[in-house]
């Protein structure tokens, strides 16, 4: 029996500068475990158009994330990196 898992390698591009609990290594460990156990049936999500994000986030916030070219923290727990925007569009598509 395989588990259908919504996954894209683009999710790995949302990465912290230093250690953070939300990091690509955590995702890779889960993927590798599912592959090793032959339980892996990936489903590639389709990124949504930017307009979809505007249904739940302000234009200013979406622009802030889109324009992020370096790593930075938005608050003590939330970071953005150069790959965050594409990962967000794809994650939204996964939902």
C-alpha positions in Angstrom: 0.0 0.0 0.0 1.4 3.4 -1.0 0.4 6.7 0.5 -0.4 9.5 -1.9 1.7 12.5 -0.8 1.4 15.9 -2.3 5.0 16.9 -2.8 7.2 19.1 -5.0 10.9 19.6 -4.8 10.2 23.3 -5.0 9.2 23.1 -1.3 12.9 22.5 -0.5 13.7 26.0 -1.8 12.0 27.6 1.2 15.0 27.3 3.4 16.4 28.9 6.5 19.8 30.6 6.7 20.5 28.8 10.0 18.7 26.1 11.9 14.9 26.4 12.0 12.3 23.6 12.7 10.7 24.3 9.3 13.5 23.3 7.0 14.1 21.2 3.9 16.0 18.4 5.8 12.8 17.6 7.7 10.9 17.1 4.5 13.7 15.1 2.9 13.8 12.7 5.9 10.1 12.0 5.5 10.4 11.5 1.8 13.3 9.1 2.1 11.6 7.1 4.8 8.5 6.7 2.6 10.6 5.7 -0.4 12.7 3.3 1.6 9.5 1.6 2.9 8.0 1.6 -0.7 5.1 3.7 0.5 5.7 6.7 -1.7 3.2 7.8 -4.3 4.0 11.5 -5.0 1.4 13.8 -6.5 2.9 17.0 -8.0 0.9 20.0 -7.0 0.2 22.8 -9.5 1.3 26.3 -8.5 -1.6 28.8 -8.4 -1.6 32.2 -10.1 -0.6 35.0 -7.8 -4.1 36.3 -7.8 -5.2 33.3 -5.7 -2.9 34.4 -2.9 -4.6 37.8 -2.9 -7.8 36.1 -1.8 -6.3 35.4 1.6 -3.3 37.9 1.9 -2.9 41.6 1.3 -1.3 42.9 -1.9 1.5 44.4 0.3 2.2 41.0 2.0 2.3 39.1 -1.3 4.6 41.7 -2.8 6.9 41.5 0.2 7.3 37.7 -0.2 7.6 37.9 -4.0 10.3 40.5 -3.8 12.4 38.7 -1.1 15.8 38.2 -2.7 17.7 37.3 0.5 16.9 35.4 3.7 15.1 37.4 6.4 12.7 37.0 9.3 9.2 38.5 9.0 8.7 37.9 12.8 10.6 35.8 15.3 9.2 32.5 13.8 8.5 33.2 10.2 11.2 33.5 7.6 11.4 34.1 3.9 14.1 33.1 1.5 14.6 33.5 -2.3 12.6 30.3 -2.9 9.7 31.1 -0.6 7.4 32.7 -3.1 7.4 29.8 -5.6 7.1 27.3 -2.7 4.1 29.3 -1.4 2.4 29.3 -4.8 2.9 25.6 -5.1 1.8 24.9 -1.5 -1.3 26.9 -2.0 -2.0 24.8 -5.2 -1.5 21.7 -3.1 -4.3 22.8 -0.7 
